[in-house]
Amino acid sequence: MAKKNYILVKLESTAGTGTFYVKKRNPRKQPEKLKFRKFDRKSGKHEEFVEKKLS
């Protein structure tokens, strides 16, 4: 059986609210850590979300 070519990562808000998103990432095509500006529901505005280890 073939190995999955993606991993699940957690994108956590830098605002400290504890909000996070879960996203798929292919580590072969995208070896650097993900960083997005997404909407933080708890703060009510767009914040920077950075990749953390999904535990």
N, C-alpha and C positions, 0 to 999 in steps of 0.2 A: 504494500500500500504506500502511496506517495505521502511525503511529508508536507504539512501545511506550509505555504510560502508567505504567511503573515503572522503577526503576533498582536495581541490586544494590549493597548497601553491606556493609561489613565491621564487625561489632561486636567490638571488641577489649577484653580484660580490663584493668581498671585495677590489678590485682594485680601486673602485670609478668611474668606467666608465659608470655606469648606465645599464649595460647589465644584463638581467635576463632570467631565464627559468621558465616555469610553469610545476609543477609535481603533480601527485596524491599521497596521503599518507593516509594509514589506521591508525587513531589515536589509535585504540584498540590494534593493533599488534606492532605498532612502536610509543610509546609515546614521545620519545626524538626528538629533532629538527634535521632536515636533514642537512648534510654537505657533499659536493662533490668537487672534483677537476675536473673542466670542462673547455672547451676552451672558452676564452673570445675573441669575434670577434674584438672588438675595440682595445684591447691591443695586439692582435696577439699571445698570449701564454696562457698556462693553468693557471688558477687562482682558488682560493678557493671560492666556492659559498655557502652561508649560507641561511637558511630558514628565510623568513620575512612574515608578514601577507599580504595576497592578498587583495587589496582594490579596 
